[in-house]
Amino acid sequence: NVQSITDASNIDKGSKIIIRALDKANHNTIDIKNYSSNAADNAYLIMAYNEAAYNKIIINDTLFGVASDKREGILSIIAGLSNNAHDNTLII
């Protein structure tokens, strides 16, 4: 359980988890659960230059942008980004 940037005064900061490889990013998992972020910008990425395959991003019981009364913000989720991306899964 992680609670990220819970103070509303930090709303302008970002919350990010990025797995980045120069060649291949294969068989990685980002599992986010019981998580709360007040950040306006949230990014969760698995990426590589040549291949991103068989990666998973799992999001369960998670809140984003909770500091704003309007519940506004940016959420970027990419389970596989590369020149050759395949067999990647996003579970929400």
VOFI-27985 format. One line per field, with one value per residue: residue number from 1; residue in one letter; x, y, z of N, C-alpha, C in turn. Coordinates in Angstrom, 3 decimals. Each point is the difference from the previous one (the first is absolute). Layout:
<nodes>
nr: [NUM / ...]
rest: [A / ...]
n.px: [X / ...]
n.py: [Y / ...]
n.pz: [Z / ...]
ca.px: [X / ...]
ca.py: [Y / ...]
ca.pz: [Z / ...]
c.px: [X / ...]
c.py: [Y / ...]
c.pz: [Z / ...]
</nodes>
This chain:
<nodes>
nr: [1 / 2 / 3 / 4 / 5 / 6 / 7 / 8 / 9 / 10 / 11 / 12 / 13 / 14 / 15 / 16 / 17 / 18 / 19 / 20 / 21 / 22 / 23 / 24 / 25 / 26 / 27 / 28 / 29 / 30 / 31 / 32 / 33 / 34 / 35 / 36 / 37 / 38 / 39 / 40 / 41 / 42 / 43 / 44 / 45 / 46 / 47 / 48 / 49 / 50 / 51 / 52 / 53 / 54 / 55 / 56 / 57 / 58 / 59 / 60 / 61 / 62 / 63 / 64 / 65 / 66 / 67 / 68 / 69 / 70 / 71 / 72 / 73 / 74 / 75 / 76 / 77 / 78 / 79 / 80 / 81 / 82 / 83 / 84 / 85 / 86 / 87 / 88 / 89 / 90 / 91 / 92]
rest: [N / V / Q / S / I / T / D / A / S / N / I / D / K / G / S / K / I / I / I / R / A / L / D / K / A / N / H / N / T / I / D / I / K / N / Y / S / S / N / A / A / D / N / A / Y / L / I / M / A / Y / N / E / A / A / Y / N / K / I / I / I / N / D / T / L / F / G / V / A / S / D / K / R / E / G / I / L / S / I / I / A / G / L / S / N / N / A / H / D / N / T / L / I / I]
n.px: [0.839 / -0.247 / 0.270 / -0.176 / 0.847 / -0.152 / 0.983 / -1.115 / 0.936 / 0.059 / -1.168 / 0.937 / 0.318 / 0.858 / -0.740 / 1.182 / -0.312 / 1.299 / -0.243 / 1.287 / 0.079 / 1.302 / -0.015 / -0.195 / -1.310 / 0.317 / -1.231 / -0.441 / -0.175 / -0.933 / -0.062 / -0.996 / 0.007 / -1.210 / -0.077 / 0.498 / -0.279 / 0.502 / 0.984 / 0.234 / 1.251 / -0.604 / 1.161 / -0.420 / 1.294 / -0.049 / 1.283 / 0.309 / 1.228 / 0.485 / -0.264 / -1.324 / 0.167 / -1.204 / -0.313 / -0.149 / -1.058 / -0.051 / -1.212 / 0.036 / -1.215 / 0.025 / 0.450 / -0.377 / 0.828 / 0.188 / 1.039 / -0.391 / -0.729 / 0.638 / 0.887 / 0.822 / 0.536 / 1.236 / -0.494 / 1.279 / -0.520 / 1.223 / -0.566 / 0.178 / 1.145 / 0.113 / 1.100 / 0.070 / -1.245 / -0.073 / -1.187 / -0.357 / -0.172 / -1.151 / 0.030 / -1.246]
n.py: [-1.181 / 0.866 / 1.064 / 0.471 / 0.932 / -0.236 / 0.867 / 0.693 / 0.449 / -1.313 / 0.557 / 0.959 / -0.883 / -0.785 / -1.044 / -0.643 / -1.050 / -0.045 / -1.054 / 0.351 / -0.619 / -0.082 / -1.300 / -0.829 / 0.154 / -1.181 / -0.507 / 1.246 / 0.243 / 0.925 / -0.264 / 0.823 / -0.082 / 0.335 / 0.779 / 1.103 / 0.787 / 1.041 / -0.580 / 1.117 / -0.470 / -1.081 / -0.674 / -1.046 / -0.274 / -0.877 / 0.337 / -0.195 / 0.109 / -1.235 / -0.418 / 0.020 / -1.121 / -0.560 / 1.267 / 0.280 / 0.783 / -0.197 / 0.529 / 0.014 / 0.468 / 0.826 / 1.089 / 0.794 / 1.018 / -0.590 / 0.803 / -0.162 / 1.081 / 0.298 / -0.606 / 1.016 / -0.326 / -0.448 / -1.046 / -0.404 / -0.993 / -0.501 / -1.152 / 0.559 / 0.669 / -0.265 / -0.230 / -0.952 / 0.421 / -1.033 / -0.584 / 1.277 / 0.061 / 0.650 / -0.168 / 0.462]
n.pz: [0.000 / -0.943 / 0.699 / -1.209 / 0.363 / 1.288 / 0.081 / 0.092 / 0.836 / -0.159 / -0.267 / -0.063 / 0.915 / -0.627 / -0.315 / -0.039 / -0.756 / -0.311 / -0.780 / -0.153 / -1.172 / -0.178 / 0.278 / 1.038 / 0.091 / 0.452 / 0.152 / -0.052 / 1.294 / -0.204 / 1.301 / -0.308 / 1.333 / 0.457 / -1.070 / 0.532 / -1.042 / 0.635 / -0.635 / -0.668 / 0.005 / -0.499 / 0.018 / -0.700 / -0.242 / -1.006 / -0.205 / -1.290 / -0.455 / 0.175 / 1.249 / 0.070 / 0.695 / 0.081 / -0.052 / 1.301 / -0.087 / 1.312 / -0.115 / 1.348 / 0.244 / -1.047 / 0.612 / -1.008 / 0.209 / 1.180 / -0.260 / -1.246 / 0.268 / -1.135 / 0.775 / -0.253 / -1.147 / -0.135 / -0.647 / -0.039 / -0.720 / -0.112 / -0.361 / -1.176 / -0.050 / -1.310 / -0.720 / 0.924 / 0.123 / 0.838 / 0.098 / 0.039 / 1.323 / -0.080 / 1.321 / -0.158]
ca.px: [-0.839 / 0.766 / -0.797 / 0.953 / -0.299 / -1.312 / -0.245 / -0.539 / 0.957 / 0.906 / -0.798 / 0.684 / 1.049 / -0.459 / 0.207 / 0.367 / 0.739 / 0.435 / 1.020 / 0.521 / 1.182 / 0.596 / -0.250 / -1.258 / -0.715 / -0.891 / -0.434 / -0.033 / -1.325 / -0.241 / -1.255 / -0.354 / -1.257 / -0.166 / 0.902 / -0.663 / 0.912 / -0.568 / 0.722 / -0.785 / 0.556 / 0.370 / 0.449 / 0.436 / 0.465 / 1.038 / 0.436 / 1.352 / 0.226 / -0.208 / -1.127 / -0.724 / -0.918 / -0.445 / -0.015 / -1.325 / -0.266 / -1.236 / -0.443 / -1.126 / -0.331 / 0.942 / -0.585 / 0.916 / -0.463 / -0.984 / 0.128 / -0.795 / -1.453 / -0.550 / 0.560 / 0.588 / 1.409 / 0.416 / 0.395 / 0.580 / 0.320 / 0.413 / 0.542 / 1.132 / 0.270 / 1.299 / -0.100 / -0.670 / -0.769 / -1.025 / -0.399 / 0.001 / -1.327 / -0.391 / -1.153 / -0.531]
ca.py: [1.181 / 1.237 / 1.211 / 0.908 / 1.429 / 0.142 / 1.400 / 0.753 / 1.017 / -0.635 / -0.434 / 0.291 / -0.988 / -1.188 / -1.328 / -0.786 / -1.254 / -0.224 / -1.011 / 0.370 / -0.765 / 0.436 / -0.987 / -0.734 / -0.008 / -1.150 / -0.742 / 0.868 / 0.247 / 1.082 / -0.341 / 1.138 / -0.255 / 0.741 / 1.129 / 1.286 / 1.056 / 1.335 / 0.672 / 0.326 / -0.743 / -1.362 / -0.755 / -1.365 / -0.411 / -0.998 / 0.357 / -0.341 / 0.450 / -1.037 / -0.907 / -0.029 / -1.124 / -0.797 / 0.847 / 0.207 / 1.032 / -0.362 / 1.088 / -0.482 / 0.801 / 1.104 / 1.322 / 0.967 / 1.385 / 0.154 / 1.279 / 1.019 / -0.114 / -0.385 / -1.311 / 0.139 / -0.318 / -0.793 / -1.364 / -0.675 / -1.396 / -0.710 / -1.286 / -0.366 / 0.995 / -0.194 / -0.253 / -1.294 / -0.230 / -1.034 / -0.839 / 0.773 / -0.024 / 1.010 / -0.494 / 1.026]
ca.pz: [0.000 / -0.122 / -0.153 / -0.626 / -0.089 / 0.627 / 0.361 / -1.141 / -0.435 / -0.959 / -1.149 / -1.259 / -0.219 / -0.708 / 0.550 / -1.174 / 0.046 / -1.379 / -0.276 / -1.317 / -0.382 / -1.258 / -1.049 / 0.173 / 1.284 / -0.138 / 1.195 / 1.181 / 0.561 / 0.953 / 0.676 / 0.842 / 0.699 / 1.254 / -0.245 / -0.156 / -0.426 / -0.159 / -1.079 / -1.193 / -1.127 / 0.380 / -1.169 / 0.267 / -1.324 / -0.233 / -1.349 / -0.432 / -1.367 / -1.011 / 0.222 / 1.275 / -0.192 / 1.147 / 1.186 / 0.592 / 0.989 / 0.693 / 0.874 / 0.790 / 1.178 / -0.108 / -0.208 / -0.596 / -0.006 / 1.067 / 0.711 / -0.682 / 0.153 / -1.302 / -0.345 / -1.323 / -0.109 / -1.156 / 0.318 / -1.163 / 0.292 / -1.208 / 0.436 / -0.848 / -1.032 / -0.641 / -1.437 / -0.137 / 1.227 / -0.186 / 1.134 / 1.236 / 0.599 / 0.984 / 0.751 / 0.901]
c.px: [0.883 / -0.974 / 0.964 / -0.523 / -1.380 / -0.341 / -0.451 / 0.953 / 0.995 / -0.705 / 0.706 / 1.120 / -0.588 / 0.295 / 0.257 / 0.679 / 0.347 / 1.063 / 0.465 / 1.280 / 0.544 / -0.333 / -1.381 / -0.548 / -1.066 / -0.304 / 0.102 / -1.437 / 0.056 / -1.382 / -0.302 / -1.336 / -0.003 / 0.884 / -0.807 / 1.032 / -0.758 / 0.628 / -0.914 / 0.456 / 0.481 / 0.375 / 0.541 / 0.336 / 0.981 / 0.428 / 1.442 / 0.166 / -0.383 / -1.224 / -0.576 / -1.091 / -0.300 / 0.085 / -1.425 / 0.030 / -1.375 / -0.342 / -1.275 / -0.166 / 0.937 / -0.727 / 1.063 / -0.612 / -0.972 / 0.097 / -0.879 / -1.487 / -0.657 / 0.459 / 0.601 / 1.477 / 0.253 / 0.451 / 0.483 / 0.394 / 0.352 / 0.696 / 1.159 / 0.171 / 1.399 / -0.204 / -0.738 / -0.703 / -1.088 / -0.249 / 0.140 / -1.430 / -0.165 / -1.275 / -0.430 / -1.234]
c.py: [1.242 / 1.146 / 1.076 / 1.420 / 0.283 / 1.435 / 0.779 / 1.081 / -0.555 / -0.409 / 0.231 / -0.989 / -1.226 / -1.272 / -0.924 / -1.308 / -0.303 / -1.090 / 0.281 / -0.794 / 0.517 / -0.960 / -0.640 / 0.162 / -1.081 / -0.614 / 0.834 / 0.175 / 1.206 / -0.277 / 1.109 / -0.310 / 0.730 / 1.237 / 1.270 / 1.051 / 1.307 / 0.740 / 0.256 / -0.813 / -1.359 / -0.772 / -1.355 / -0.627 / -1.150 / 0.203 / -0.437 / 0.443 / -1.083 / -0.882 / 0.179 / -1.055 / -0.689 / 0.785 / 0.165 / 1.233 / -0.310 / 1.136 / -0.442 / 0.884 / 1.198 / 1.304 / 0.938 / 1.389 / 0.324 / 1.331 / 1.083 / -0.221 / -0.471 / -1.395 / 0.024 / -0.350 / -0.830 / -1.367 / -0.653 / -1.406 / -0.674 / -1.281 / -0.472 / 0.988 / -0.242 / -0.118 / -1.303 / -0.308 / -1.034 / -0.742 / 0.711 / 0.119 / 1.142 / -0.492 / 1.087 / -0.565]
c.pz: [0.000 / -0.111 / -0.461 / -0.030 / 0.585 / 0.365 / -1.227 / -0.483 / -1.013 / -1.286 / -1.338 / -0.304 / -0.697 / 0.770 / -1.183 / 0.391 / -1.448 / -0.006 / -1.421 / -0.268 / -1.325 / -1.137 / 0.146 / 1.414 / -0.115 / 1.366 / 1.284 / 0.465 / 0.928 / 0.574 / 1.005 / 0.666 / 1.337 / 0.007 / -0.205 / -0.373 / -0.160 / -1.168 / -1.190 / -1.201 / 0.501 / -1.254 / 0.438 / -1.344 / 0.090 / -1.443 / -0.254 / -1.442 / -1.018 / 0.223 / 1.405 / -0.151 / 1.326 / 1.319 / 0.496 / 0.889 / 0.575 / 0.966 / 0.707 / 1.237 / 0.132 / -0.297 / -0.559 / 0.060 / 1.107 / 0.749 / -0.602 / 0.256 / -1.286 / -0.419 / -1.403 / 0.041 / -1.234 / 0.502 / -1.285 / 0.418 / -1.319 / 0.442 / -0.868 / -1.130 / -0.541 / -1.501 / -0.283 / 1.328 / -0.275 / 1.310 / 1.344 / 0.507 / 0.997 / 0.665 / 0.977 / 0.680]
</nodes>
